[in-house]
Amino acid sequence: MPPRLTPLRLNLLRLAAQLTRAGGPPSAAELARAAGLTEATMSFHLRALTELGMVERRGARGRLHLSDQARAAIQDGIPIYGQVAAGAPILAEQAPDHVTPSLDQLLGVREGDFLLQVRGDSMTGIGVMDGDYVLVRPAPQVLDGEVAVVLIPGENAATLKRVYVFGDEVVLVSENPDHPRRTYPAADVRVQGRMVARLGLAGPRPLTRRA
């Protein structure tokens, strides 16, 4: 008889998801302790969950990673309801296709990445509004035209701008015509990292006009 996704096994998946959020994917022994089960009993259920494609063991210690199928089963994550049109209308789906395990995975967060909250309106042209958060990937330099967090001389704060290097000068360009570009000696500008994502609540945003 093929294994089934019993209520106990669903609870084990939920518990594994909680442990993962708290401190990373658990081992079988850690999950057994948290569930109050013997390791032999846990091994039996994990074998069934593996056959069902719900759990995968990775690494030397056999850490338990939940599959997308498992996360959908326990509704762990944000539901993804198909697609939405930015052009011609399409039908909105009524049931989620799947769920994203976490915003970290959705945004492609890497070790060392960090968030900064934006203050000001100098980057509204690319949708970065006052109060939004930007995900920053540490880097000592960026490519010309990338949006980066930089420290500039004479100011005790970081700023978010497009960065261009011209010889021994750095030009910082805003995405708002009310803010002029600023030029500094390259030796005085310190790049902290590049922006890789923006997080902001829905609300009124300026209309970007194209020439």
C-alpha positions in Angstrom: 0.0 0.0 0.0 1.5 3.4 -0.9 2.1 5.9 1.9 -0.5 8.4 2.7 -0.3 12.0 4.0 -2.0 11.3 7.4 -2.9 14.1 9.9 0.2 13.2 12.0 2.4 13.5 9.0 0.9 16.9 8.1 1.6 18.0 11.7 5.2 16.9 11.3 5.5 19.0 8.2 4.1 22.0 10.0 6.5 21.4 12.9 9.4 21.1 10.5 8.4 24.4 8.8 8.3 26.1 12.3 11.7 24.8 13.2 13.1 25.9 9.9 11.9 29.4 10.4 13.3 29.5 13.9 16.8 28.1 13.2 17.1 26.4 9.9 16.1 23.0 8.6 16.0 20.4 11.5 17.6 17.0 11.6 15.4 13.9 12.1 16.5 13.7 15.7 15.6 17.4 16.4 12.2 16.9 14.7 11.6 13.8 16.8 12.4 15.6 20.0 10.1 18.5 19.1 7.3 16.2 18.2 7.7 13.9 21.3 8.3 10.8 19.1 11.0 8.2 19.3 13.6 8.3 16.5 12.4 5.0 15.2 8.9 6.3 14.9 10.2 9.4 13.2 12.3 7.4 10.8 9.1 5.5 9.7 7.2 8.7 9.0 10.1 10.4 7.3 10.5 7.5 5.0 6.8 7.8 4.0 7.1 11.6 3.6 10.2 11.1 1.4 8.3 8.7 -0.8 5.5 11.2 -1.1 8.0 13.8 -2.3 7.4 16.0 0.7 10.8 15.9 2.4 14.3 15.8 1.2 17.4 15.1 3.3 20.4 17.3 2.5 23.9 17.6 3.8 26.1 15.5 6.0 23.7 15.7 8.9 20.6 14.9 6.7 18.8 18.2 7.4 15.1 18.0 6.5 14.1 20.3 3.7 10.4 20.6 2.7 9.4 20.5 -0.9 7.1 23.1 -2.6 4.5 20.3 -2.6 4.8 20.0 1.2 4.6 23.7 1.7 1.5 23.9 -0.4 0.0 21.1 1.6 0.5 22.9 4.9 -0.1 26.4 3.3 3.3 27.5 4.6 4.2 30.7 2.6 2.4 33.3 0.6 -0.1 31.9 -2.0 0.8 32.6 -5.6 -2.4 32.9 -7.7 -1.1 32.6 -11.2 -0.4 35.8 -13.1 -1.8 39.2 -13.5 -1.7 41.2 -16.7 0.1 44.5 -17.1 -1.2 44.7 -20.6 -4.3 43.0 -21.9 -6.6 41.6 -19.2 -6.3 37.9 -18.2 -8.5 35.8 -16.0 -7.5 35.8 -12.3 -7.2 32.3 -10.9 -9.3 31.3 -8.0 -7.0 28.7 -6.5 -3.3 29.2 -5.8 -0.8 27.5 -8.2 1.7 27.1 -5.4 3.2 29.0 -2.5 6.5 30.6 -2.1 8.3 29.2 1.0 9.5 32.6 2.2 10.1 36.2 1.0 13.8 35.4 1.4 13.6 32.8 -1.3 11.3 34.9 -3.5 13.8 37.8 -3.4 16.8 35.6 -3.7 18.3 36.8 -0.4 21.9 35.7 0.1 24.0 35.6 3.3 25.1 39.1 4.2 22.3 40.9 2.4 20.5 43.5 4.5 17.5 45.9 4.4 17.5 49.7 4.6 14.5 51.9 4.9 14.4 54.8 2.4 13.9 58.4 3.5 13.2 60.9 0.8 11.9 61.0 -2.7 15.0 61.1 -4.9 14.4 57.6 -6.4 10.7 57.7 -7.1 11.3 57.3 -10.8 12.1 53.7 -10.3 9.3 53.2 -7.8 11.4 53.6 -4.6 9.2 55.7 -2.3 9.8 57.3 1.0 9.3 54.6 3.6 10.0 51.7 1.3 12.7 49.1 2.1 15.5 48.2 -0.2 17.4 44.9 -0.1 21.1 45.6 -0.4 23.8 43.2 -1.4 27.2 44.2 0.0 29.8 45.1 -2.6 32.8 47.5 -2.7 32.0 48.6 -6.2 29.1 48.3 -8.7 28.7 48.5 -12.5 28.1 51.9 -14.1 24.4 52.7 -13.9 23.5 50.3 -11.0 21.6 51.6 -8.1 23.7 51.5 -5.0 24.0 52.6 -1.4 27.0 54.9 -1.0 28.6 57.0 1.7 29.5 60.5 0.5 31.9 63.0 2.0 30.6 65.5 4.5 27.4 63.6 5.2 26.9 61.3 8.2 24.5 59.1 6.3 24.2 56.7 3.3 22.3 57.6 0.1 20.7 55.5 -2.6 21.6 56.6 -6.1 22.6 55.4 -9.6 26.4 55.4 -9.7 28.6 56.3 -12.6 32.4 56.5 -12.6 34.3 58.9 -14.9 38.0 58.7 -14.4 38.7 60.0 -10.9 35.1 61.3 -10.3 31.9 59.6 -9.3 28.6 60.9 -10.4 25.5 60.1 -8.3 22.2 60.4 -10.3 18.8 60.5 -8.8 15.6 59.2 -10.4 13.7 62.4 -9.7 14.2 65.5 -11.8 13.9 67.7 -8.7 17.2 66.3 -7.4 20.3 67.3 -9.4 23.1 64.9 -10.0 26.1 65.2 -7.7 29.8 64.8 -8.5 32.5 63.8 -6.0 36.1 62.7 -6.1 36.1 58.9 -6.5 38.5 58.5 -3.6 35.9 60.1 -1.3 32.9 57.9 -2.2 32.4 54.5 -0.5 30.1 52.0 -2.1 28.3 49.9 0.5 26.3 47.6 -1.8 23.9 47.5 -4.7 20.1 47.4 -4.5 18.7 44.1 -5.6 15.0 44.5 -4.6 12.5 46.9 -3.2 9.7 46.2 -0.7 6.9 48.7 -0.3 3.3 48.8 0.5 0.8 49.5 -2.3 -0.4 53.1 -2.5 -0.4 56.1 -4.7 2.8 56.4 -6.7 3.9 59.1 -9.2 3.2 58.6 -12.8 6.4 58.1 -14.7 6.3 59.9 -18.1 8.3 58.8 -21.1 9.5 61.1 -23.7 
